[in-house]
Amino acid sequence: MQTIAHWVDGKGFAGTSAASAPVTNPATGVVTGQVALANVADVRTAIDSATAAFPAWRDASLARRTQVLFRFRELLNERKEALARLITAEHGKVLSDALGEVTRGLEIVEFACGIPHLIKGGYTENASTKVDIFSIRQPLGPVAVISPFNFPAMVPMWFFPVAIAAGNTVVLKPSEKDPSSALWMAELWHEAGLPTGVFNVVQGDKVAVDELLDNPGIKAVSFVGSTPIAKYVYQRGTANGKRVQALGGAKNHMLVLPDADLDLAADAAVNAGFGSAGERCMAISVVLAVGTVGDELVTKIAERAATIKTGDGTRNTDMGPLVTREHRDRVATYIDAGESAGATVVLDGRGVEADGEVNGFWLGPTILDHVGTEMSVYTDEIFGPVLSVVRVDTYDDGLALINSNPYGNGTAIFTNDGGAARRFHNEVEVGMVGINVPIPVPMAYYSFGGWKNSLFGDSHAHGTDGVHFFTRGKAVTSRWLDPSHGGLELGFPQNK
């Protein structure tokens, strides 16, 4: 059985800890490897490597950094199918979905290739007599990325291409559930010519996370995960003087107005609710059916969802398993609770016949209608293939539900009324909004991030927010020697 270790100083690193955790193929239930769980000493070794590499990488020319980024981009594009297969083997999502994940991550790499333009400063000549002022943006130093299981390639790529392009060094702590993608990308960076120590990978659990949050060598932390852990990461990291962007959980609502194209809306609800088995922070988990559209809309959604083929992601299937047996069972308890509370089970995935091994972590698409806002299936982030339908009388009722929800990651409205759409994107208290688009994940040159309990910190991921997060501004006031400005003057400087 393979041991999945760390990556430090440009090579594999076994570490000194004897602790490990199993890595399982969710489609078979078979343990395929053991991932090392770093102790404090192992994490410090990685941080020391990043610290030692920082001065030279910070001082590397923008031309040199860009060349490495371009080479990494080319290698990743050439071999993205291999990375997709690796993701499917450990996460379980179908191959097409895994390839889509890698492709979206590739967009961030391409964005980071434009770093010379993105970190340009400003220059003002003769701001005061013979005094010039200019601004520059400089890298922070070693930074940490703590990423979740549901996007083992894309989420790290939200952060590390920009961080590296800007001149920082990186320590990546991937999820222990699907850790191999991080090592694959580390080897690709090495092949692309990235200097030793600029990109490091530490496998681990809370021990590793806490050391990254506490160690003064780490200057900033980027995190994606559940809201309770995001809040913990933000509080502990900022208490230690670090910059932190911590993206948390979600409960994304899709508002369907009576004038909407219900076929389009039904397609969107199924695609956004059941893609990647609902294990997406941008998944639609609640459909708000306005007025009289509920019955017809639910029928159309159910007809489509019933055709989804659940099974092994390497076969010709639409939806794979959940990531672990424990998570599969946890999601199933929400279906039980919703049914017990009075919701109507329109489509039941608990007994799905999957195209895969009997021990896979299967749960089919599930639709609950007439869900009440007091039910746990509505209030909690389920992170599985469970779509709840809530009936509301008016647009205002639906908007009020969305705005009162503690999460504010993504939302969508389906309508043919341009005025209603404009009003919605103006009034809704959510960070990312789709208009007839169910999963409004923006392009790399726009920021990704939610509001309320979906984000802790004031910087979103990627886009110019990402560039500013991984750099800090410096203003330089310059006057070359001029005898006319000599002499003692203890008053506060004045511009003349």
N, C-alpha and C positions, 0 to 999 in steps of 0.2 A: 504494500500500500504506500502511495506516495506521501511524502511529507512536504507541506507547503510552508516555506520559511519566509524570511525577510529579504530585503534588498538594500544593502548599505555599501557605500564606497564603490558603486559601479559593479557590484557582483552579489551573488547570493550570500546570505548571512544566516547561519543556523541559530545564533543566539545562545544564551546561557540558561534559559528557562526550560524546565522539563514539562511545563504545562502545555496542553494541546486540546483541540476540540475537533469533533468529526465534521467532515464535509460530505454532504449527501446529495445524490442525484434525485431530485424531487419526483421525477417520473418513474423511478424504479424503487425508491426507498433504500437503495444500496449505498453504504458508506464508501466513498471513492478515495478518500484521503484524510489526512490529519493535518490541521493547520496549527502552526506554532502560536502560542500565546505569549507575547513578550512580557518580561518582567521590567522593572524600572531601569535596571542596568542596560537592557537591550534598547529601550527607547532612548536612553541617554547616548548610547553609541550612535544611533541614527541622527540625533540632534547635533552631536559633536561633528559628525560628518558634514551635515548641512552647514554648520557654523564655519567649519574650516574652508568649505568651498565658496562661501558667500563673497569674500573680498574680490576674488578673481572674476567671478561671474558678474558681480555688480559692475566691475570696471571693463568687462568685455564690451566691445563696440556693438552698437545697435545692428550694424551690418552682420556681425558674427552671430548674434543671437537670432536674427531673422533667418539666416542660412540654416541654422539648426532646426528652427521651427518649420521651415519649408520642407526640410528633409524628413522630419517626423511626420508631417502631413502626407507626404508622398508614400512613405512606408505604410502608414495606417490605412490609406486608401487602397493600396495594393493588397493588403492582407486583412481587410475588415471582415471577410467571411470567416476567417480562422478565429478571430476574436468573438464573432457572433456565436460560433459553435461552442466556444468555451463558456460563454454566458449561459447558453441554453443548458449545458451539462450541469451547471451548478445552481442556476436560478430556476430554470424550468420553463421560462417563456419560450414561445415558438420562435423558430429561426428567423422568420421574417420580421418579427418584433425586435429581436435582438440585433438584427442588422440595422433596423431603423434607429435603435438606440445609438449604435456606433456612428451612424451617419449624422445624427444630430450633434453628437460630441465633436465630430470632425468639423462641423461649422464653427465651433468655438476656436479650434486650432487655426482655422483659416482667418478668423477675426483677429487672433493674436499675432498672426503674421504681419499685421498692419501696425505693430506697436510703435515704430518710429513716428508715425503721424499721431498716434493716440496719446503719447506722453510729451508732445511738444509743449514747451513753456511759452512765456510771453516776454517782450522786451520793450521798455520805454526809455527813449533817449532824452536827456536833459530834463528829467522830472523836476529837478532843482538846478541851479546854475552849475553846469558841468558835472552833474550827478546823474548817473544812469541806474535804472532799476530793472532787474530781470527775475523771472520766476522759473523754477525747474521742478520736476517731479522725480523723486528718487525712490529706489526700492526700500522695503522695510528690513529685510534680512531673512532668516529662516522662518517659514510659515508652515502651518499644519492644515491638512485637509482630512476631515473625518466624514466618511461617506457611508450611505446606507446600502442595504442588500438589493433594493428593487431596481437600481440602475448602476451596476458595478463598474461600468465604463463611462457612461454619459455624465453622471453627476461629478465624479472626479475631474472630468474634462470641462465642467463648468468653471473650474477654478485654476487647476495647475497650468494650463497653457498660458493664461494671462499672467499668472504669478511669475512663471519662469521667463516669459518674454520681457517682463518689466524689470528683471534682474534679481529676483528673489530666488532662494533655494527652498525646497519643499520636502516635508515629511508627510506621506500619505498613510492614513490608517483606514484600510477598507473594512467592510463587514466581514466577520469571521464566517458568515454563512456561504459567501461566494468570493473567496479571496484571490483566486488565480488570475483574474483579469488585471489586477494591479501589477502583478509580477510580469505579466505579458507586456504591459505598456512600459514598464521599467526597462525591460530588455530592448524594446523598440527605441526608447530614448537613447540608450547606450549605443545602439547601432547607428542612430542618427547623428552621433557625435557630441551629445551633451556631456560636458565634463563630469568627472567622477564627483559624487557627493551632491550634485545639484538636485537630483531626484532620488528620494529614498522611500522605501515601503516598510512599515512596521505592522505586522499582524498582531491582533490582540483584542482584548476586551476592555473593561472599565479601568483596569490597572494602567493600560497604555494610554487611554483617553485622559485620565487624571494627570498623568505625568506631562502630557502635551499641554494641558491647561495650566499646570503649575510651573513648569520649567521656564526660567527667565530667558533661555535661549530662543524660545519660540515667540515671535513678535505679533503674530496674528493667527486666528483660527477661523476656518470655514467649515460649517457643519450642516448636514441635512439629516433629518430624522423625525421622530415623534415630537410633539409639542412639549411634553414633560422633560424629555432629555435636552431638547433645544434650549429650554429655559435654564436648565441646570448648566449646560455648557456656557451659555451667555453670562450667567451670574458668576460662575467660578472663573471663567477666562477674564472677564472685565475686572473682577476683584484683584486679579494678578497683573493688571495694567496692560492687558492685550487688547488689540482690536479684534472684535468678534462679529461675524455674521452667522446667525443660527436660524436656518429655515426649518420650520416645524410642520405640524400636521395640517389636515384639510378636511373640510366637509363641503364639497363643491356642489352647488345647486344649478340646475338647468331650468329656466323659466320658459314655459311654452304658452304663448298667447293664442287666443282663439283664431286669429287670422294667419297663423303659421302654416307652412306646408308640413302636414303631419307625417307624410312619408319621409321627408328630409329629417324631421325631428326624431322620428323613430329610429332611422338609420344611425343618427348621431348618438342617441341615447345608448344604443347597443354597442356601438364602437367605443364610446368613451366610458361606458360602464363596465364592460367585460374584457377589453383589451388588457393583456398582461394579467389576466385573472383579477382585475381590479386593484392590483398592487402598484398603483401610481398615485403620487400626491396630486396629480391633476385629473384623476378619474372623476367622472360624474357619478355621484352616489345618491343624489336626490333629484328627482324630476318633480317640478312644481307645475301641475296641470291647472290652468286657469279656466274658470267658468265651466262650460259644458264639454270641453275637449277630452276630459279624462277617460271616459269609456273607450272611445275610438282610439285614442293615443295608446292606452294600455294594451288594447288588442293588437295593434300594429307592432308595438315593441315585443310583445310575447311571441307573435308569429315569427319575427326575425330571430329572437334569442333562441327559440326552440330549434333552429337550424344550425346552431353553433356546434361544431365538433370538438369535444374536449378530449385531450390525449397528449401523448408524448410529443414534445415540441420538435423532435427530429422527423416526425412523420407528417403526413399531409393533414394537419389539424389546425384549428382556429385558436384554441385557448389551451394553455398548459396547466400544470398543477400549481398548487400553492407552494411556497418555498420550504416549509417544514410541516411535519405532521401536527406539531403543537399549534401552529398558526391555522392550519386547516380546521382543526377541532375548535379553536377559539371562534373562528368565523361562523362555523355551523351553530354554535350556541347563540349567536345573535339571531339567526333565522328562527331557532326554537323560541327565543324570547319574544320576537316580533309576532310570531304566530300566537303565542300564549296571550299576548297583550291585545289581540284583536285584529291584527293586520291580516289581509287576505293573501295567501300564498298563491300567486298566479302561475309561477313557474318555480319548481322545487329542484335545486341542484344537489340536494343531500344524497340522493341515490343515483347519481349520474353513472352511466355505463361508459367508461372512458376507453379510448383506444390506446391502451398502455398497460403496464404491469399492474397486477392486482395490489401491490404494496405502494403504488404511487399516491401522492397526497392530493387526491382528486376532490373537487367540489365544483359542480356545474353552475351555469348561470342561474341566478335566482331573482325573481321579481316579487316584491311585496307591495300590494296596493292598499289604499286607505290607511296609510301609516300616520300615526299621531305624533305630534312634535314632542310629546313627553316620553315616547318609547326609546329604549336604548339603541335600537336600530337606526333611529334618527339622530340622537344626540351624540353618539360616539363615532369616532373614526374607525370603521371596520377593516378597511384595507383588504377587501376581498370582492368576489363577483356577486355582490348583493346590491340590487338597485331598488331604492324605495321611492314610491310614488305618493306624493302628498297632494291632496286636492285643496285648492284655494279659490276663493270667489272672484278676486280681482287682481289686477296688476299690482296695486298698492299693497294688498295682503301678501303677495309673493315677495315683493321688494322688502317689506318689513321683516319677513322671516329671514331673508338673506342677510340683511343688515344687523339683525339682532343675534345672529350666530356668532359664537366666539372665534370662529375661524374666518379667514378672508384670503384664501390662496387664489382660487380661480372660480369663475362663474360664467354662465352663458345665457343668452336670451335667443329664442327662436320666434321670429315675427317677420311679416312683410311690411310693417309700418315703420318707416324711417324715423318718424318723430318719436315713437315709443322706444326705438333702439337708441336714439341719441339721448333721450331722457334717462334710459337705463344706465348707459355707460357713464353718465354724469352723476347720477345719484347713488349708484351701488357702491358699497364700502368694501371693495375687494381689489386686490392688487393686479389681477390679470382678468380681462373681460373678453369674452367671445360673442360676436354678433353673427348668429347662424354658423358659428364655429364652436364645436363642443369642447375641444381641448386647446385653449388659447395660449399655447407655449410660444413665446415670441422668438423671433430670430436672434442670432447671437449679438447683433449690434443694438438690441434693446435689452433692458434689464429683465431678469426673472426673479420674482419674489412676491410674497403676499403681504397682507395687512393683518392687524390684530394678532391673534395667537399663532399665526402662520409664519411670523418673522420676528426675531429678536435681534435688534441692531438696526442701524439706519442705512445699510448698504445692501442692495440686491445683488444677485449673482449676474455675472457676465455683463456685456455692454460697457458703457463708460462708467457705470457704478463699480464694476469689477476692476477696471483700470485704476480708479481712484482708491478703491479699497486696498490694493496691493502696492500703492505708492503714497508718498507723503510730499506735501509741497514745501518748497523752500524759496524765500525771497531774498535776493542779493542786491544790496545797495552799493554802488561802486563809484569812486571818484579817484582818478589818477592824480598824482602829486601836482599841486598847483600852489606856488608860493603865496598867491594873493589870499589863500584860505588858511594861512598859518595863524599862529597866535592862540592864546588861551581864551576859551569862551565856555563858561559853565552853565549857561542857560540851555533849556531844552531845544534841540535842533528845530529850526524853522525852514520851511521851503521858501526860497526867494527866486 
